[in-house]
Amino acid sequence: MKPFVLTLKASPVQRLDLSQLLPHLLAGKSIAEIAAIDIATTREKVSVGDVFKVAAGDGDEIRFEGGSERFDGIGRGLQSGRITVNGDVGMEAGRQMSGGALNISGRAGPYAGSCMSGGRMEIGGDAGDFLTAPREGEMQGMTGGMLVVRGSTGERPGDRLRRGTIVIEGHTGNCPGSRMIAGTLVVLGRCGAHPGFLMKRGTIALARPPVLGATFVDSGQFASSFPGIFSRLLQNESRGAAKLFRGSLRRFSGDMAALGKGEIYVPA
């Protein structure tokens, strides 16, 4: 299987909308047709051919050789296939993806994985604010799939998480797991203030015990088969996360300022 390869010619002078560069949208197109796709976000016209050297493939996989923090919308709406980025990307990478795989070797901007409902996304570097979170006016964030960040994140990762699993191997900013409805968020590094702020349900696992607010209640050491089962499921995604769930855990219930049926696990 030969992927489409888009090799960056030079750093772009404006932000680019790359949301049209999806495997199912490029399948069957010629190099000339792909090169003519408009990716501009300003009045200055920019097409794929102006920014990338295009090498033809079979359409099931796209590989970007070279990245930029001005590459917005990569993998937005991804349904199937694979997108690989050897470099950094801008905001909304993987937003509303429902299937397939998106792998980014570098950093990602804000709203990465926003409202994703399926598939697998991996960010090799750091991610910006509002990882998987909804945009303005939307009532829920991530509703399915797996997202792994090997680096750290900004503020409020997992905001309004509804379903799915997020693993952050580095640190987070303030309010990780804010307003969670369900799903699982794992943080292996330091987390900022107010983890689980106003969470209703869901699970947050923190490898480094934080200072929790008064609206979380200590429920004692947790004894169940769930952590061991979940550890095995995470083994191929993150060894650190799998190790966390293999150990003894202490459970805190909350946020009692909201519905109060969420839980935060820390090492016992």
Wavefront OBJ file of the C-alpha trace (Angstrom):
o trace
v 0.000 0.000 0.000
v 1.598 3.232 -1.160
v 0.540 6.428 0.685
v -0.023 9.855 -0.761
v 3.033 11.869 0.298
v 2.822 15.648 0.694
v 6.297 17.103 1.214
v 6.468 20.647 2.558
v 8.291 23.022 0.175
v 8.621 26.000 2.528
v 7.033 27.302 5.702
v 3.579 28.758 4.866
v 3.026 32.503 5.204
v -0.599 32.146 6.337
v -2.652 29.654 8.321
v -3.862 26.796 6.134
v -7.079 24.780 6.245
v -6.025 21.189 5.524
v -9.327 19.566 6.471
v -10.010 18.564 2.856
v -6.927 16.342 2.755
v -8.527 13.125 3.969
v -7.979 9.631 2.522
v -11.567 9.138 1.397
v -11.632 12.582 -0.258
v -8.345 12.120 -2.148
v -9.067 8.581 -3.347
v -9.268 8.508 -7.144
v -7.944 12.049 -7.638
v -4.989 12.803 -9.888
v -1.910 14.694 -8.708
v -3.106 17.741 -10.661
v -6.517 17.651 -8.978
v -4.957 17.363 -5.514
v -2.474 20.155 -6.223
v -5.359 22.467 -7.192
v -7.274 22.092 -3.894
v -7.694 25.492 -2.205
v -6.336 25.528 1.367
v -6.166 29.281 1.952
v -7.687 31.001 4.995
v -7.173 34.615 3.840
v -7.864 36.549 0.652
v -4.551 35.384 -0.766
v -5.190 32.215 -2.769
v -3.081 29.203 -1.795
v -3.456 25.698 -3.201
v -1.940 22.371 -2.165
v 0.585 22.553 -4.996
v 1.872 25.928 -3.772
v 2.821 24.473 -0.378
v 3.509 20.783 -1.001
v 5.200 18.527 -3.492
v 2.622 15.798 -4.114
v 3.466 12.142 -4.732
v 0.585 9.868 -5.724
v -0.632 6.966 -3.615
v -3.605 4.647 -3.261
v -5.685 7.041 -1.141
v -5.960 4.951 2.044
v -3.017 6.725 3.684
v -1.653 10.261 3.608
v 1.788 11.196 4.900
v 2.906 14.776 5.502
v 6.671 15.202 5.379
v 7.262 18.400 7.306
v 4.859 20.263 9.550
v 3.966 23.724 10.790
v 1.939 25.252 13.613
v -0.037 26.894 10.783
v -1.388 23.535 9.559
v -4.964 23.737 10.880
v -7.648 21.061 10.640
v -5.446 18.094 9.753
v -7.569 14.956 10.058
v -10.747 16.895 10.800
v -13.655 14.578 10.044
v -11.383 11.566 9.433
v -13.558 8.471 8.875
v -11.106 5.761 7.884
v -7.550 5.197 6.716
v -4.429 6.757 8.195
v -2.829 10.193 8.300
v 0.776 10.585 9.473
v 2.413 13.959 10.088
v 6.174 14.115 10.517
v 6.233 17.495 12.218
v 4.014 19.956 14.088
v 0.390 20.876 13.373
v -1.913 23.751 14.253
v -5.321 23.800 15.877
v -8.229 21.367 15.574
v -6.176 18.376 14.461
v -8.464 15.352 14.443
v -11.547 17.394 15.328
v -14.737 15.345 14.855
v -12.849 12.318 13.572
v -14.945 9.151 13.772
v -12.511 6.459 12.658
v -9.090 5.723 11.249
v -5.749 6.737 12.750
v -4.015 10.114 13.030
v -0.375 10.141 14.124
v 1.477 13.413 14.722
v 5.159 13.203 15.585
v 5.457 16.786 16.814
v 3.300 19.273 18.698
v -0.393 20.048 18.203
v -2.270 23.294 18.777
v -5.465 23.886 20.758
v -8.595 21.760 20.368
v -6.756 18.666 19.144
v -9.212 15.769 19.027
v -12.114 18.141 19.695
v -15.387 16.180 19.690
v -13.772 13.074 18.216
v -16.126 10.083 18.323
v -13.896 7.200 17.241
v -10.543 6.118 15.863
v -7.112 6.542 17.382
v -5.029 9.703 17.618
v -1.471 10.032 18.904
v 0.520 13.228 19.494
v 4.247 12.689 19.953
v 4.946 16.123 21.433
v 2.921 18.604 23.473
v -0.686 19.628 22.848
v -2.338 22.996 23.393
v -5.325 24.036 25.475
v -8.730 22.305 25.350
v -7.575 18.870 24.219
v -10.705 16.978 22.943
v -12.929 19.791 24.241
v -16.028 21.143 22.468
v -16.071 24.435 20.631
v -18.367 27.315 21.548
v -22.020 26.267 21.710
v -21.313 22.525 21.717
v -22.511 20.543 24.728
v -20.074 17.623 24.774
v -16.481 17.005 23.829
v -14.907 13.650 22.949
v -17.496 10.860 22.660
v -15.320 7.880 21.695
v -11.956 6.604 20.558
v -8.435 6.693 21.997
v -6.143 9.711 22.224
v -2.565 9.472 23.525
v -0.323 12.493 24.145
v 3.323 11.616 24.765
v 4.128 15.156 25.926
v 2.241 17.684 28.042
v -0.973 19.650 27.474
v -2.346 23.082 28.207
v -5.454 24.064 30.141
v -8.616 21.948 30.503
v -7.803 18.740 28.645
v -10.813 16.435 28.527
v -13.339 19.225 29.071
v -16.874 17.772 28.802
v -15.482 14.325 28.009
v -18.459 12.053 27.277
v -16.867 8.743 26.286
v -13.512 7.334 25.201
v -10.018 7.341 26.723
v -7.366 10.053 26.939
v -3.834 9.292 28.121
v -1.445 12.183 28.821
v 2.068 11.028 29.623
v 3.356 14.495 30.513
v 1.917 17.343 32.590
v -1.337 19.286 32.222
v -2.484 22.812 32.847
v -5.328 23.678 35.187
v -8.692 21.907 35.318
v -7.982 18.580 33.608
v -11.234 16.676 33.193
v -13.374 19.745 33.835
v -17.146 19.196 33.433
v -16.634 15.525 32.560
v -19.792 13.557 31.812
v -18.192 10.104 31.412
v -15.094 8.482 29.901
v -11.545 8.102 31.224
v -8.672 10.569 31.548
v -5.205 9.403 32.660
v -2.400 11.847 33.553
v 1.070 10.523 34.346
v 2.803 13.851 34.988
v 1.833 16.761 37.220
v -1.689 18.101 36.848
v -2.707 21.688 37.398
v -5.211 23.012 39.898
v -8.814 21.786 40.170
v -8.732 18.370 38.465
v -12.260 17.126 37.782
v -13.775 20.586 38.242
v -17.587 20.146 38.121
v -17.316 16.600 36.757
v -20.594 14.656 36.896
v -19.380 11.146 36.112
v -16.327 9.509 34.611
v -12.886 8.425 35.773
v -9.688 10.412 36.208
v -6.475 8.589 37.152
v -3.537 10.713 38.324
v -0.083 9.209 38.839
v 0.995 12.167 40.985
v -1.468 12.874 43.805
v -2.833 16.412 43.435
v -4.393 18.817 45.893
v -8.100 18.121 45.517
v -10.875 20.547 46.293
v -13.174 20.197 49.281
v -15.946 18.890 47.010
v -14.144 15.530 46.535
v -14.676 12.879 49.201
v -12.046 10.312 50.175
v -13.617 6.877 49.586
v -10.603 4.856 50.711
v -8.513 2.249 48.930
v -10.227 0.838 45.879
v -10.632 -2.933 45.573
v -11.978 -4.166 42.227
v -11.018 -6.181 39.147
v -11.526 -3.110 36.931
v -8.010 -1.600 37.274
v -6.321 -4.877 36.305
v -8.533 -5.321 33.247
v -8.036 -1.712 32.178
v -4.281 -2.061 32.676
v -4.180 -4.845 30.104
v -6.198 -2.759 27.656
v -3.714 0.122 28.014
v -0.555 -1.983 27.777
v -0.040 -1.352 24.061
v -0.986 2.322 24.331
v 1.086 3.506 27.296
v 3.233 1.408 29.607
v 3.110 4.129 32.235
v -0.682 4.197 32.244
v -0.848 0.402 32.394
v 1.549 0.398 35.351
v -0.557 2.986 37.187
v -3.640 0.756 37.031
v -1.696 -2.298 38.151
v -0.827 -0.647 41.463
v -2.959 -0.015 44.535
v -5.298 2.931 44.085
v -7.161 5.297 46.386
v -10.525 6.614 45.237
v -12.041 10.072 45.661
v -15.678 10.676 44.728
v -16.990 13.923 43.267
v -17.428 16.584 42.186
v -20.052 16.941 44.894
v -20.710 20.461 43.617
v -22.154 18.779 40.511
v -23.799 15.339 40.246
v -21.003 13.805 42.300
v -20.802 10.403 40.582
v -17.302 10.874 39.182
v -14.120 9.403 40.588
v -10.463 10.352 40.830
v -7.884 7.623 41.429
v -4.429 8.253 42.855
v -1.739 5.793 44.007
v -2.594 4.424 47.447
l 1 2 3 4 5 6 7 8 9 10 11 12 13 14 15 16 17 18 19 20 21 22 23 24 25 26 27 28 29 30 31 32 33 34 35 36 37 38 39 40 41 42 43 44 45 46 47 48 49 50 51 52 53 54 55 56 57 58 59 60 61 62 63 64 65 66 67 68 69 70 71 72 73 74 75 76 77 78 79 80 81 82 83 84 85 86 87 88 89 90 91 92 93 94 95 96 97 98 99 100 101 102 103 104 105 106 107 108 109 110 111 112 113 114 115 116 117 118 119 120 121 122 123 124 125 126 127 128 129 130 131 132 133 134 135 136 137 138 139 140 141 142 143 144 145 146 147 148 149 150 151 152 153 154 155 156 157 158 159 160 161 162 163 164 165 166 167 168 169 170 171 172 173 174 175 176 177 178 179 180 181 182 183 184 185 186 187 188 189 190 191 192 193 194 195 196 197 198 199 200 201 202 203 204 205 206 207 208 209 210 211 212 213 214 215 216 217 218 219 220 221 222 223 224 225 226 227 228 229 230 231 232 233 234 235 236 237 238 239 240 241 242 243 244 245 246 247 248 249 250 251 252 253 254 255 256 257 258 259 260 261 262 263 264 265 266 267 268
